[in-house]
Amino acid sequence: MDKKKVLLVDDSVSIATQLQKIVEESGLFQVVGHGKNGLEGIKLFTSLKPDLVCMDLVMPEMDGLQAIRAIMSINKDAKIVVISSAAGVGDKVMEAIKFGAKNVISKPFEAETIIGILKGL
Amino acid sequence: MGIKFIGQFLLEKNIIKPEQLIEAVEYQESKRLKFGDYALSKGYLTEKNIAKIQAEQRHTDMRFGELAVKLNILTPAQVDEILTLQKNDHILIGQALIEKGFIRPEVLERELALFKADQSKFVSEGIMVPSGAANPDIIKDMVDLTQKMLLRLAQMTIKLGNGYISNKEPEKNYLLVSVYLFGSLKYHYAVSASLEASRLVASKIIGEEVKKDNREAILDGEKEFCNITCGNIIAKMAQRGKAMDISPPMEINYSGGGYSLVKGGNAVYYPMASPEGNITLILVPG
């Protein structure tokens, strides 16, 4: 079975490294790119055409909410999961899912939560 | 694992779907009477009063009730009474999910118990706030969440020193990282950390040992620690009814013989000691 392609968008290299380990160790996914802000995320989404996107919210240059909106306008079937420290703020969660995010995971996260949600998409 | 609201808790557990959460929140809002409607039903306002307040609202950021007091249409006591009525009549998100048929009552009851147990870990206790510091409850939350995230993310058990107020800049240290929290309240949340403490935090976040000379990775890990902690702080503030947001973390550089963080203001300092190295939490209002 082909592995699903995952794009990570997070300004933290530490978190991207940790996420890459988690998703690739499951044997189901392959990380194909890492954008360090929303703008890079949009560019990589267009060029790499990933199956899934893990998106942070608080980032420099362009934040995650703006990036989700842009990506959904490029491909309305994009599968974006928000992984953010601000996921406990109701307004942010509502905005993210209104823009089209499929789920919202809070940081710090558990590996099984990430894999469970990505597998379900 | 962090501070959540029940809607996101259920979403993350795949118990509800995102579109169901949106629909339930819209339903919840549709059931909510506006401030003016309550005041009208109590006979405190007329339609004419409401029109006047609404017209005035176009020129100010003040809320309906505040403006009604300013215009001498309502008394502060009447505003409090209406806000209480509005709060009491507000249906909770769980109830909205049940009424929309998105969750069974017994499932909600079970999940609410799990949610409460999960969130009880985030209750601040036993933290002393120096006298004269504004917003003592908020400061307690910030200190408490910092301690808890150090334990959770870096397995660091720290000994919390006495908090104190100072207008001096922090002493030179390996790293000083700051996040700006803004909205209902404004604070610069900053963490000053030794090389060993920063390296430990970064190593735990990345999941592998970061070498002492890899300053870039250490800084990235320390920034992410501040980002996660501050994200959880604003979630806690949302539970307290304070709408706040955060900026991306940034390093404060030591230049010209000092840092420029406190800038003569009154910062609250909390020293945190651990066998792995020392950390100081600095909270600067404004």
Interface residues (C-beta under 8 A of the other chain):
Chain A: D11 S12 V13 S14 I15 T17 Q18 K21 V58 M59 P60 S84 S85 A86 A87 G88 V89 G90 D91 V93 M94 I97 K98 A101 K102 N103 V104 I105 S106 K107 P108 F109 E110 T113 G116 I117 G120
Chain B: M1 G2 I3 K4 F5 G7 Q8 L11 E12 N14 P18 E19 L21 I22 V25 M149 R152 L153 A202 I205 I206 G207 E208 A217 D220 G221 K223 E224 N227 I228 T229 C230 G231 N232 I234 A235 K236 A238 A243 D245 I246 S247 P248
